[in-house]
Amino acid sequence: MQMLPATVTGEYPPPPLVGRPFAQTAVPYSLLFVIGTLGNTAVLAYVFFITRSLKSSVMALGNTFIYIVALCAVDLLVTVSIPFSLSNTILNNWVFGEFGCKLHWAVELSNKMCSTFILTALAFDRYMAICHPENKRVHQMRQTICITVFLAILSIALIIPVVFSATVRSFTGLGRYISQNEETYDVVKYMCVDGMRRDLKLLVIGFLVVFAFVLPGSLLTFFYTKIILRLRRQQR
């Protein structure tokens, strides 16, 4: 007698992490989220309140004040993305939809690049202050704010191709789930992916690595090398 194939009722998500694997994943992510949030909030509180007022903070720290606030804001964006990553890892499934996927990629990439750019701008500011103190225009507060805003916009602009192509894809062939009512479901896993073709993906990755990491890293090395050499000459 030939058995008829079971009728598939619908979709069912893959099994989530449980037990020890769940704890090994949830605890580190949660610690990073709590420490990152409290740490950056504490820095902002110190900058604004320990110095008693916003005006005194600006006067005491100068341009560094703007860069500290910007870096803390960027780091807080990192902590915002942690619950997305934690949920995706534990559930083994993306549940935040297409818009959430694009937002996740935007936050993940922009905060990394923006923090790199701000650190480079801070190094340039220190380089100009120590090696070229006669140039006062670079150290103006308005100039620093404009630079910071420009770097934030640049970080967002660079990742537009990735965010635009980011999408949620379904993966089947992972087995079937039979409920207590003996209903059969296909196990379907959804993943948030970049959605780019392989050749375009390699091109974008290469561009971002050079423009967002290699170039800033080279500039950081140059600026701080010049600063160290200048300080050593002054000590002699």
VENDA-V881851 format. One record per residue. PHI is phi in whole degrees, -180 to 180 (none if undefined). Layout:
<<PHI> <PHI>>
This chain:
<<none> <-85> <-83> <-78> <-63> <-66> <-78> <-81> <-81> <179> <-104> <-144> <-72> <-67> <-67> <-79> <-72> <-138> <66> <-63> <-57> <-62> <-64> <-65> <-93> <-69> <-64> <-61> <-61> <-66> <-63> <-62> <-64> <-67> <-65> <-64> <-67> <-66> <-64> <-70> <-65> <-65> <-64> <-63> <-64> <-63> <-62> <-87> <-104> <-64> <-86> <79> <-161> <-60> <-64> <-68> <-64> <-64> <-67> <-76> <-101> <64> <-63> <-58> <-57> <-63> <-67> <-64> <-62> <-64> <-64> <-64> <-64> <-65> <-64> <-66> <-63> <-62> <-67> <-64> <-79> <-62> <-59> <-62> <-65> <-63> <-63> <-63> <-72> <-70> <-77> <57> <-166> <-90> <-119> <-101> <77> <-66> <-64> <-62> <-65> <-64> <-64> <-62> <-64> <-62> <-69> <-60> <-83> <-65> <-69> <-66> <-70> <-64> <-64> <-64> <-64> <-67> <-62> <-67> <-64> <-64> <-64> <-64> <-62> <-66> <-62> <-67> <-67> <-94> <-91> <-136> <-66> <-73> <-87> <-83> <-64> <-63> <-92> <-70> <-62> <-63> <-62> <-65> <-63> <-62> <-63> <-64> <-64> <-61> <-66> <-66> <-65> <-62> <-61> <-70> <-63> <-67> <-100> <-55> <-59> <-70> <-64> <-63> <-89> <-60> <-154> <-104> <-118> <-101> <-125> <-111> <74> <-99> <110> <-132> <-117> <-110> <-77> <-65> <-86> <64> <-90> <-103> <-127> <-77> <-78> <-124> <-110> <-106> <-131> <-89> <-123> <-73> <76> <-91> <-65> <-60> <-66> <-68> <-63> <-63> <-65> <-66> <-62> <-61> <-64> <-67> <-63> <-69> <-77> <-102> <-132> <-66> <-64> <-61> <-63> <-66> <-66> <-60> <-62> <-64> <-62> <-74> <-65> <-63> <-64> <-62> <-63> <-66> <-66> <-67> <-66> <-70> <-78> <-78>>
